[in-house]
Amino acid sequence: MRRSICAVPVLVLILGVCLGTPLYAHHVKHSNTASMPVTTSSAQARALYEKGMQDYENLYLERCNDDWRAAVKEDPALAVAWAWIAFNSSNPQEVSEAREKAKASAPKASPGERLMVSWIAKVQEGDFIGGISAMNDLLEMYPKDKHLFYLAGNWLMGENGDEQALHLMEKALALDKSYPAALNDLAYLYARSRKFDKAFAAMDQYVALLPREPNPQDSYGELLRMAGDFESSLRHYRAALKIDPDFVTSQVGLGDTYALMGSQEQARVEYDKAIRFAHNEADRLSYTMQKAMTWVREGKFAEADKMFEEIAQTGHAKEQDLQEAQAFRHLAEYQTDDNAALKYLQEAEGALGHRATISKNDKDEELSRILRNRAVRAAHAGNQALADKSLKQLETMATGSRNRVIQSSYNGAAGTLLMDQKKFDEAIASLEEDQDNPFTMELLVQAYYQTNQTDKLHEAEAKLRGTNVPTMEQAIVVPAARSRRPQI
């Protein structure tokens, strides 16, 4: 486990300058210390903060929150502990309050800690350029701190910045070739680019370094599933649970793997166990959404509708606005009736506005996914005015943000609408900026066929058919693609 009309080349270029090699855009004085200091007068607070970082690297993603919460009880002015609570908590109210406390405490912290707080806070508040700049300055200030390279690379992986993340993991491993956390993420980065031999070699090192930890087995299970080796994946997930029965993500992994194998009834059995032992409400809702997708995979849409609507209601009652919005968006994605889909997308957008606690970054990313679906569904329904309005709103978001999730949503929507207009060359330029999405992969296969790009067609088709990720997009697109005859 680890913590998923035209293109906009100017924005992509700017993003590359912000995140690419050379990584550092500023000239910051290097620190005399090898690692970033932690400013606190409490030895206990420092120990708890550091334990939290270790737990985070080992993917105990709720236990590390408890460590940081305990740290700020010992020292309420420990800015970086507040920052990481804000970064990692699933409770939107806690995230908002912790971010403000981190910012309030930062002036008394060291320059490096102030940059760390600025990186996390600015990104959550939607200032990607400011956040990335602070992150870059922090890495330049401490060029020998492997943990900072890992943390930055790990974050970039969640923001579709795999190329830059790979560069940072390589820098971390150059400092310590046996650094477990970086080896884990390196393996994922290789697997994402279908370099499974390299991924498994890195994973073998990771497992050997931490034989008594559950996450190496969990990660191995996920990578094997990505490669299509489901039986081996199940064995590794069970091995992780044998090491730690409370490592709930491995229980979810069993459900995800059975779902991708086509064993939906067994998947639901496994998901029910994960739901029962979920560590927080957001995870419980997310696991329930995974269970609901099994009904979509079986084509039992009434059952899926019922479950997703219940998830949305629970999310609303529990003040989990993001999960409520996601449930409504997922409801829209598999509807055969465009007007029903548009109704659910309206509900999804409304959920994002219930409370002010959800971070701007989370809100904008989810809104971009909603708008992408709305543009495509409206065009398909013949409501060109709504399609154009949605795409224009997405374009405005993409122009004002360096967030790659938003960029992908825009390019996916723009490319889809261009395909409808049979402007295949222009569509390809947009779709290639979003080519990890199964909906987009399917369109790229068609576009390459129409433009006689045989090599690219076969490559895209193989990638589509080999996509084994437990998402709604995969459930809707990939099984159907596998059942069809390949393009010539």
Buried (B, 14 or more C-beta within 10 A) or exposed (E): BBEEBBBBEEBBEEBEEBBEEEBBBEEBEEBEEEEBBBBBEBEEBBBBBBBBBBBBBBBBBBBBBBBBBBBBBBBEBBBBBBBBBBBBBBBBEBBBBBBEBBBEBBEEBBBBBBBBBBBBBBBBBBBBBBBBBBBBBBBBBBBEBBBBBBBBBBBBBEBBBBBBBBBBBBBBBEBEEEBBBBBBBBBBBBBBEEBBEBBBBBBBBBBEBBEEBBBBBBBBBBBBBBBBBBEBBBBBBBBBBEBBEEBBBBBBBBBBBBBBBEBBEBBBBBBBBBBEBBBBBBBBBBBBBBBBBBBBBBEEBEBBBEBBBEBBEBBBEBBBBBBBBBBBBBBBBBBEEBEBBBBBBBBBBEBBEBEEBBBEBBBBBBBBBBBBBBBBBBBBBEBEEBBBBBBEBBBEBBEEBBBBBBBBBBBBBBBBBBBBEEBBEBBBBBBBBBBBBBBBBBBBBBBBBBBEBEEBBBBBBEBBBEBBBBBBBBBBBBBEBEEEEEEE
